[in-house]
Structures are given as C-alpha cells and as structure tokens.
C-alpha cells in the first residue's frame, strides 16, 4: 500500500562539510512515519559511500583486518569471504548530542557520521568536532573530501 499524504512528513537536518570553505546547509528530508529512521540512514549510507570515491584496496584490507580484530575469537570458523563482505558494509555512526529523554522533553539531537571515516583516512571536520565538544562529546569527527555533494556530518532536528 502506498503511503498516504497523512503518513508522509519532512524534517530538517544540517549538513556540515569538512571543508571550512564550504557553507553549512540546512536541508529537508521527506519520509514516512513508518520508515523514518531506516530511510534516513539509507540516505546517509548512500551519500557516505559515494562521497569519498570509495576505499582503496589497502583501505579495504585494513578495514577487513580491523573488523576481524574487533570480532576477536568470534571470527574463528567464519568464512573469510563473509567477513570480507561484512567489513565492506557502509554504516552510519550516530552520536547523541542531546539524548532523547524525559529531561529533554523526549527531544534528541544526533550527529550522523561515516563509521569508516578513520579507515578511509578522511580529514577532521573541525566544525562538526566543535559542535560535538560544545555538546559535551569529546571526540574528533572525521569528514570527507569530495567535489560533488558532501554529506559528512548531519545533525537532525
């Protein structure tokens, strides 16, 4: 069944390019109530995967080794081809800047980052890092290098 007009809605999010010469943008994402989280995450995955031009063979191998190391003993006995495939999946790392809790009126603010940014050796996104630090998250946010449409760190609100 196709979604009705009542099922669809849009929300705003902020795009923070790693390149400080690029403007921060407020964007809109349209989705349905039943698919809001997965459709947005899939949107981000596609952009993160395309934005950096892909990982080099060395980066793919490094990610595969890091994935196996993270699995530890659980990786023993698992087909290496399956592990290779799993290690190449594009994922999105959510960082809670404001947790969705009763104290916040169940309002949450999240930054979404490329979970493979360090493996891809992407530069630090200074502006996104400063926002995360202002929210009490002491971490470095890596961004992307791209000439087309950069979708590095997003904050949904």
MIKOL-301422 format. One record per atom (N, C-alpha, C): x, y, z. Coordinates in steps of 0.001 Angstrom, whole numbers, plus 500000, padded with zeros to 6 digits. Last residue first. Example, Ala and Ser with C-alpha at 12.3 -4.5 7.8 and 13.67 -1.06 7.14 Angstrom:
BEGIN
512850497750507080
513670498940507140
512900500030507870
513190494310507800
512300495500507800
513200496700507800
END
This chain:
BEGIN
517139517580513426
516360518258514472
514945518460514004
520240515969512877
518796516004512629
518093516731513764
523211516732511552
522507516825512816
521029516950512480
525835515108509914
524499515663509862
523887515694511246
528742515219508140
528184515086509471
526843515797509483
528772515012505135
529719514460506114
529073514194507451
528295515101502166
527321514871503215
528064514224504363
528906516910499315
529480516387500533
528393516246501585
528833516471496110
527885516815497153
528351516148498418
531665516836494695
530287516927494229
529340517329495328
534193516516495584
533947517672494738
532478517812494371
535402515659498827
534572515393497671
534386516666496866
536359514144501702
536865515003500628
536010514664499415
534753514130504914
535069513589503600
535732514634502727
535658513921508404
534778514273507301
535264513653506013
535567512941511839
536226512959510530
535202513238509453
535599514406514906
534702513954513855
535448514056512541
536896513536517967
537188514178516694
536286513552515639
535402514227521180
535841513337520110
536187514160518890
533574514615523712
534982514910523444
535529513887522453
530604516057524015
531196514867523404
532634515196523024
529352518398524815
529921517517525840
530503516216525315
528603520128522909
527533519295523461
528059518298524488
531011521134522130
530103522050522821
528946521296523473
531942518869520748
532581519266522001
531694520207522804
530254518959518493
530221517798519385
530824518146520745
531120521402517409
529726521239517840
529609520075518810
533785520772516810
533490521857517756
532059521758518278
533393518763514881
534082518440516128
533773519499517187
532258520269512855
531449519225513491
532068518811514824
534495521899512266
533227522497512709
532345521469513407
536510520062511494
536707520955512634
535398521523513160
536780517003510620
535791518045510363
535801518946511594
539800515643509539
538976516021510678
538030517139510246
539761513656506469
540231514739507339
539275514990508509
539965510065506246
539324511328505918
539773512405506903
540766507379506017
541743508447506248
541196509805505826
539105505295506026
539234505996504750
540235507145504830
539208504740508726
539788503761507790
540036504426506437
537767506961509656
539186506810510020
539881505820509102
535194506560508478
535988507764508185
537464507590508529
533276504684508766
534542504237508191
535495505410507919
530946505826509576
531636504958510546
532992504488510042
530150509088509110
530605507917508374
531400507040509339
527627510312511402
528947510334510773
529213509032510023
525254512421512707
525450511173511978
526737511267511175
524195513600515750
525119513837514658
525363512480514017
521062514476517167
522073513483516840
522936513958515679
518939515272519706
519726515860518631
520904514921518395
515623514712520886
517003514275520716
517660515000519558
513171515072523287
513763515648522089
515213515196522028
511812514498525596
511939513453524571
512360514029523224
512327516536527292
511024516523526636
510989515535525492
514651516080528526
514722516935527336
513388517014526609
513975514338530553
514534515632530930
514616516610529756
513225511989529153
512200512833529788
512715514235530124
515240511948526102
514919511513527454
513840512416528043
517529511715523828
516080511661523824
515639511085525168
520425513707524341
519725512421524415
518218512610524485
522209515484522201
521195515712523224
520345514451523251
523997514154520690
524407515446521217
523453515894522321
524914510975519951
523874511744520642
524472513032521193
525824509916516882
526400510460518109
525324511333518745
525787507101514739
525051508197515376
525742508630516665
527388506155511898
527604506217513343
526808507391513918
526459503962509388
526376505326509876
526537505290511385
528191501862507034
527320502097508170
527389503562508566
528713499768504362
528727501174504776
527731501335505903
530562496777504424
529265497434504520
529437498874504978
532909495429504509
532790496451503473
531445497169503502
532702493432506360
533584494562506686
533467495689505672
531089491587505045
530552492336506174
531392493567506492
532923490586503146
531701491249502706
531137492124503830
534806489435504865
535219490474503921
534000491279503479
533258487484506106
533827488565506907
534243489744506028
532793485894503858
531670486518504533
532160487686505391
535389485069503337
534669485835502313
533471486559502916
535991483573505595
536677484848505406
535991485700504343
533576482018507592
534146482116506246
534738483506506041
534428481466510910
533538482173509991
534266482333508663
536390480388512492
535388479483511948
534389480144511018
536795483285514377
537308481939514079
536159481071513583
535482485492515239
535786485419513809
536288484038513404
535384485342517970
534132485067517247
534377484918515744
537788486247518929
537597484804518794
536340484439518014
537419489380517289
538210488508518163
537977487035517868
536154491484516105
535361490288516376
536093489320517300
538293493207515780
537195493616516656
536326492408517030
539754491810513888
540324492029515216
539237492404516216
538010492005511683
538341490689512254
538891490826513664
538115494791511329
536838494136511596
537073492771512240
540790495158510688
540254495794511899
538942495137512306
540872493737508263
541687493290509400
541180493882510717
539098495324506747
538834493894506939
539606493373508156
540478497729506741
539159497653507377
538795496200507673
542728496996505289
542883497481506665
541560497392507419
541533496381502830
542232495343503572
542388495739505039
540560498921502132
539631497794502278
540264496683503098
542958500315501967
541984500701502979
540966499584503211
544111499006499781
544792498971501078
543834499334502210
542285499677497788
542471498265498134
543136498138499502
540404502580498885
541463501943498110
541558500481498538
536883503240498885
538133502942499594
539131502309498645
535093505925497236
535397504528497552
536731504372498244
534470508557497004
535024507892495832
535409506453496091
533156509792499043
534617509710499151
535253509009497964
530401509731498386
531101510998498569
532607510887498553
529239507183498350
529574507857497095
530522509034497291
528925506570501079
529613505631500198
530073506310498903
527486508725502032
528817508470502575
529606507551501642
525109508397500486
525952509579500323
527356509356500860
524152505925501438
524417506130500006
525350507317499795
523858506513504183
524794505469503728
525158505671502266
521802508443504147
523152508797504586
524183507789504111
519670506841503247
520043508058502511
521478508456502861
519545505023505340
519907504553503998
520324505717503101
518711506764507382
520010506088507477
520467505575506116
516163507460506366
517188508484506554
518575507849506639
514878504973506362
515022505703505096
516091506791505215
514987504256509097
515714503470508081
515881504234506777
513375506307510285
514757506064510685
515522505341509583
510813506300508913
511633507498509053
513096507207509359
508765504599508244
510091504282507723
511095505409507961
506338505449509215
506711504052509447
508149503731509042
506143508107508361
506213507802509789
506752506397510030
508287508780505551
507016508349506126
507220508032507599
509956511774504345
509871510353504637
508455510005505100
512274514178503287
510880513742503319
510833512229503470
514457516505504596
514308515106504204
512851514723504354
516266519448503916
514998518826504299
514963517410503775
519055521319505288
518396520533504258
517105519922504807
521191523932505698
520031523288506296
519276522616505161
524754523909505476
523442523990504841
522370523346505707
527758525713505542
526879524793506260
525486525001505682
529877526170502670
528847526648503597
528136525493504287
533357525534502485
532003525213502041
530999525638503102
535677525966503782
535305526974502784
533911526722502230
536145523777505375
535658525003506012
535282526099505030
535217520629504651
535937521751504047
535354523053504593
533300519059505765
534622519060506395
535457520228505873
529990520453506022
531113519941505238
532423519994506026
527205519650507487
528413520364507891
529594519801507104
523806520030507262
524951519436506584
526172520287506909
521073519437509302
522146520359508948
523315519566508374
517596518898508640
518881518490509182
519945519424508643
514075518658509123
515261519392508715
516498518790509359
511513516551507771
512235517151508880
513499517795508331
508193515733506673
509592516072506425
510199516629507707
505917513039506005
506286514293506647
507741514564506325
503187510859505328
504455511468504962
504672512771505730
500672510095506102
501800509306506591
503135509986506320
498925511751504752
498989511882506207
500182511139506785
499122510851502174
499690512157502464
499840512368503967
500003507362502438
499069508451502214
499760509758502554
502087505015500739
501838505900501866
500852506999501499
500616502157499130
501402503395499046
501086504285500239
500840498835500000
500000500000500000
500892501237500000
END
